[in-house]
């Protein structure tokens, strides 16, 4: 809840925005990717308060169906910034 989402997105807008007590979840639903195809999902946000010091962003997570329709979950590393 310390950030404000900017409505400017890259080439693909999120399918859903879920707002909750812990913050905002951006959800992109991409029905099919061809082998070797890539999608870049980008978004901007601004801090609601002036931050001095270190700030961290939560991990991004991806969930998709792999071969044999097996559900696969992957999380990125957290991002840290020193301001």
HELIX and SHEET records of a PDB file:
HELIX    1   1 UNK A   67  UNK A   69  5                                   3    
SHEET    1   A 2 UNK A   3  UNK A   9  0                                        
SHEET    2   A 2 UNK A  43  UNK A  47 -1                                        
SHEET    1   B 2 UNK A  16  UNK A  20  0                                        
SHEET    2   B 2 UNK A  23  UNK A  27 -1                                        
SHEET    1   C 2 UNK A  54  UNK A  57  0                                        
SHEET    2   C 2 UNK A  79  UNK A  82 -1                                        
SHEET    1   D 2 UNK A  61  UNK A  65  0                                        
SHEET    2   D 2 UNK A  71  UNK A  75 -1                                        
END                                                                             
